[in-house]
Amino acid sequence: MHKLLVLGDQDATYATGNHQRGGKNTAASDHAWAMTRAVAADAVRAGWNRAAFLQVMLDGPYKAGQHARSLQHRRGYDKAAAWLQRAWDGAQQYIRSTDPITTRQDFHAALAAFRARIECTPWKGVANKTDLRNLIARMEICTQAGSWDHTVSERDLAERMGCSRTTAHNSNQRLLHAKLLRQLDHGSPTDGARWMLISRLTSTTSHHWSTPKGPKAGGATSGPDVRQAGSDADIDSRAAGQLMHLDAFAHHGLGGSGLTVMAALAERGGQSLTEIQASASVSRPTAYRQLGKLKALGLIQQEGELFHPSPAALEGIGTRTQECNSPVAGWLDTAERLGTAGTGQRRRLHHEMQRSHWRHEQARIAQRRRTVKHAPLPHPSMARPQYVRSDGCAIDPTTGEVIVGLFIASDGRWIWHEPDLHCA
């Protein structure tokens, strides 16, 4: 809050996704409105009152209040105060609608609720299942960090998800647009970017009421409603988190649909084809195809119309059945049979080569800067010693020949003379 208030939005965190309705607002005013709401939300959490908030934003020399002071100069104090009061009222409404997190136990309780909501949300399609992997990976990172704020690079995230860096980047952009994720900064040469996982999956405030000209201001984070949870979708996200980075669940292997089918059966065994289709959020042909693969590997068993996972299915160990005479002996064996063995290792080696190249380039640039700093370049009007002959004639650095008519004075300055025979 202090950094945002004093220095402003230096990383342009609130500059995107703030298209307001109901007025001819420019991008700058939309950005100022989103930043003001964020400061107001933090001020409410810090225990400020409305008068203190208005005084700081209008009277203090802070970057976050620059738009409010400009509005006061153009339209008067009452208009600026009313604009700030709408932001304050919306922040209070948002804070009251959320459960406060004061201890680590409160955070883990909120994360458990968020995980349960994710598990009951239908993630249909290849792209949505990639987003599910992204959220599962970030939930594991947040569990270790003990906060919604976490630090991870795209390469590390891709290795956790079991996909390429480009796929992870595209998934991040979709989650940013869906208001499930927020990027706090772009990282540094040694640290990954900082992100914040948005815990609220439902929005009680519509986008229209969050505009600066609406009857009521929105919450500190406003945007379109995210997808609603379906009553039939149900997976085990922890089991999916243990399996999604394995080679067996790469794109040309079992893939994201096979991962959700395994996670659905890990949550509740003994499901029919129709139930698996709903709980794993896959189409009927996809469910039929994935179940056929898993039966051929011995990872699931069919009893009548119901499908059950094998006793050690999460370890990749199959069971001999009528459909499978040679069950797999582990996830490595599964990846070899599916033709995806070594995918993760090749991805990690590629990422390590990129990191090594990045470190080498950073060291080279730093060495060059140090060399330039300690050995400043001479003035353009001064001749360099390597291009001066002993008799004072100038040498062309390209051809190595003497430049006729050009001489170097004793102080190093250039001198033009008529051609002389002794420089021929």
N, C-alpha and C positions, 0 to 999 in steps of 0.2 A: 504494500500500500504506500509506504514512504517513497519508494522508487518511482511508482506511477504518479504520485502526487507531485513530487518535486521535479522530476526529470521528464515526465510525460511518457507516452507510449513509444519508446525508442525502438522497440523490436516490431512495431506495427502488429501487435497481438490482436488489437480490437479493430483493425482497419478493414478486415474482410468479413463478408457475411452479415453486414449491417444495413441491408436495403430496407428502408422504412417505407410505410404507406401513408397516404392521406395528406401529403404536402410536397412542395417542391424543394425538398432537402437535397443539398449537395452531398458529395461523398465526404467532404470535410466535416460537415455538420453531423452526418451519421456517425462518423468516427468519434467526434467529440461527445455525442450522446452516449455511445456505448462505453467510452472511457469514464464519463461522469457517473454512469450507473455502477460501474465496477468500483470506483472510489467510494460511492455512497454505500454500497453493500459492505465494504470493509469498514467504513466509518460506523455503520450500525453494529457490526460485530465488535468493534473496539469500544462501544459504549458512548459514542458521541450523541448529542442532541441536534435537532434540526438547526437551531440558531448557530451552533458552533460550526456546523457543516457549511452553512451559507456564508458565515464570516470568513472562513478559511478560503473558500472558493472565490469569493468576490474581493476580499481585502488583501489576501496573501499573494505574494509574488510567485505563485506556483504555476508550472506549465499546464497542469490538469485543469485549472480554472481560467485559462486564457480565452476559451470560447464564451464562457459565462461573462467575463469582463467585457469582451467585445459586444456581446448582446446588451449588456448594461449601457455601454457607451452609445450604441445605436438606437435602442428602443426604451431605455430607462431602467431604473432599478426594479420596478414592479414586475416587468416582463422577465428580467433575468432571475429574480427571486422565485417567480411562479414556475419557471423552467427547472430550476434546481429543486424546488419542492416536489415536483412530479417525479423527478429521479429519486428523491429521498423516500417518498411514499411507496414507490415501486420496490425500492430496496427493502424497506421494512416488511412489505407484503411477502417478498421472496424469502427473507430470513425467517419469518414466522411460519411459512409453509414447509420449511425443511427442519429436519432434526439436527440439533447442534451436536457437533463432534468436538468433545473437549479432551478425551483421553484416547489412548490406543485401543482400548476395548470398544469404545464407541465406533471407532473407525472400522474395526474388524466386523462389528455387527452390521454396519452400513454396507460393507463390502460383501458380506454374506447375503444380504437382501438383494444387492445388485447382481450377484452371481445367480441367485435363484430366478431373478427376472430374466437374465440372459438365457438361462437354460430352458425357460418356458416360452421363449420368443421364437417363432418360426423363421429360420434363415434359409430362404429358398433361393436356388440358383448358385452358380459357381462363385460369383463375386461376393454374394452375401456369406457364403460359407468361408471364404477367405477373410472377410471382416470378422466372422466369429472366431477364427484362429487368432486374429489380431487382438481382439478383446480378451481372449483367454490368456494369451501371453502377457498382456499388460496387467491383468488381474494378478498373475503370479508375481510380477515385478512390484506392483503396489503392495502386495502382501509382505514382501521382504522390506520395502521402504517404510511401511507403516503410514502411508499417506497417499492421497489421490495424485499428488505431484510425484513424478518419477523421471528418471533420466535413462534414455536408451537411444542408441544409434540405429539407423535403418538396417545396417548390415547385421547387427546383433539381433534385432527384431526379426529379420528374415530367417536367420538360423533357428530361432526359437519357433517360428511359425512353420518352418519346413518349406520355404518358397524362395523365389528370387528376390533380389533387392527391388527391382522394378515393380513386382507384384505387391511387395510390402508398401512401397511408396504410393501406389495407386489406392491401396486399401486405406492408408492414412488420409488421403484426400477425401475419400468417401465418408469416413468417420468424422472428419472435420466439417464437412458439409451437413451431415446429419446431426450435428451438435452433440455427438457422443465423445468428442475429443477436442482438446484445445492445445495448441502449441505455444509454450511460454517463451522460448527463445530458440535460436538456431544452433546452439552448442558452440564449441571451440575446437581448435585443432587437436586437442587431447581428450575432450569430453563430448559425449553425445548430446543431442538436443533434449531440452526439458519439456515435458508434456504434462497435461492434467486430464485425468479420466473424469468425464462428467457422469455423476452418479445418478442423476434424475433421468429415468427413462420415459416419464410422462410429464406433460406440461399442462398445468391448470390455467395458464394465462395464454391467450391467443396472441398471434404476432401483431394484430391490429392494435391491441390495447397497450403494446409496448412502445408505441411511437411517441416522440416528444410532444405531438399535438393531440394525442388521444385523451379521452376523459380520465383515464387512469394510466399511470405509468406501469410498464412491465417489470418483471423481476430483473435481477442483476444479470441473468443470462436468459435471453429470450430467443425464440426461433420456432420453426415449424415443429409440430408434434412428430415424434419418432414413431417407428412402427409399433403397433400394438401387439401385445403378447397373445398367442393363441392358446386355447385351453388344452389342445391335444399335443402340442410340442413339448417334449421332455427328454433331455439328455443329461449325461453326467459330464460336466465340464472338466472336472479334475481328471477323469479318465482320458478325455480328449487332449488335455494338456500334456499327459504322459506319452501320448502316441503320435501327436501331429508332427513332431520333428523327425520321425523315423522315415527311412527310405521307402518302406512299404506303403506309406501314405503320400508319396510324391504324386505329381500331376499325372504321370502315365502309369501309376500303380493303382492303389485303391482310391486315392484322391480324397477330396473333401467329403464327397457323398459316402464313401466307405468309412471315413472317420466318424461321421454323424450316426451312421448305422451301428457301428461298434459302440459309440457312446450311448445311444438309445438302449441297446441291449444290455450294456453295463448298468444302466440306471434301473431297468426293469426287464428281466428275462421272461420268456414265454409269451411273445407277441406274435400276432398274425401278420400277414403281408400288409393288410390295410392299416393295422395299428403302427407298424414300422414306418409306413409311408407318411403317417401323420406325425409320429413322434420324432422322426429324423428329418422331417421337412424335405422329402424327396418325392419325385414323381413315381408313379407305379412302375414304368419300365426301368427306371434307375434302381429302385428298390429290388426288383426282380433280378436285375443284372448283378448287383452287389451281393445279394444273398447267394446267388449261384457261385460267385467267386469265393466267398467265405466258406460255403459248404465244400467246395472242391479242395480248399486248403485245410479243412478239418477244424476250423475255428468256431463254427456254429453247428448245431445239430437240429434236425427237424423231426418233430413228433406230431404227426398229423398235420394240422394247419399252423402249429405254433413253432416258433424258432427260439432256441435256447443257445446261449454262448457256451463254449466248452469250458471245463473247470479252470484251465489256465490260459484262457483266450487273451487276457490283457498282457500276458508275457509272450504271446505269439506262439504258444505251444498248442498244436491241434490234437484232435482225438480221432482215432480210426472209426469210420462209419461206413455205411453202404455206399455213399457217394464219394468217399475218400479212402483209398487204400494206403496212401502214403502221406500222412499228415505232416505239416511243417514242424520243425523243431525249434523255431524261434523267429523273431522278426527279421533277422539277417537272412535266414533261409527263405522267408516269405518274399523279401525284396529280390533275392536271386531268381526265384521262380517267376516273379512279375517283371523282371528285367530292369529294375530300378536300383539295384545294389550299387553303392558308391556315389549316389547323387549328392547326399549331404556332405561327404568328404570332398568331392570336387567343388562344391559350393564354398566350403570353408577354406579350401586352398586358394580359390579365386579371391575371396574376400581378404585373406591374409596377404596375398600378393598386392592387392589394392592398398591395403594399409601400409605395407612396406614401401610401396612406391610413394605414397603420401608422405610418410616420414622422411624418406630420402629427399623429396622435393622441398619439404619444409626446412631440412638441414642445409640444403644447397642455397635456398633463398636467404636463410639467416646468415650463412657464411659470406654470401655476396654482399649483403647489407653491411656486415662488419668490415669487410674489405673496403667498401666505398666510404664508409664512415671514417676509417683511420687513414685512408689514402685518398684525399679529395682530388678530383680531376683538376688539371691546370686550366687557366683561363683560355678561352678560344684564341685570344690574340697572342698567346705565348706558344712558341714552337716546342715540340717534344724533342728530347735529346736524340732519340733513335732515328729521327728524320733530318738530322743536321750533319753535314759532312765536316771534316776537320778544317777545310778552307772556307766554311761559312755558307756553302751552297745548300739549297733545300732539296730533299729527295722525295720523289713521289712515292707515297706508301703503297700504291697499287702496283706500279710497274717497277719500282726500284731505280728509276732513272732520275737524273738531275733535272730540275725544273729551271729552264733557262730564264734568266732575268729576275729570279727570286732569291733573296739572300736573307740571312739571319744576323741581326745586330748583336752586339755584345750583351745587351740586356734581354735577349731572347725575342725581340719584336721582329715582325716581318718587314722587309725592305724590298721595294721594287726598283730595279735598275735596268739600264739598257743592257742588252746581252754583252757579255764579256768573254773573251777568248779563253781565259783560264778556267771557265766553268763548262767548257764544251766537252 
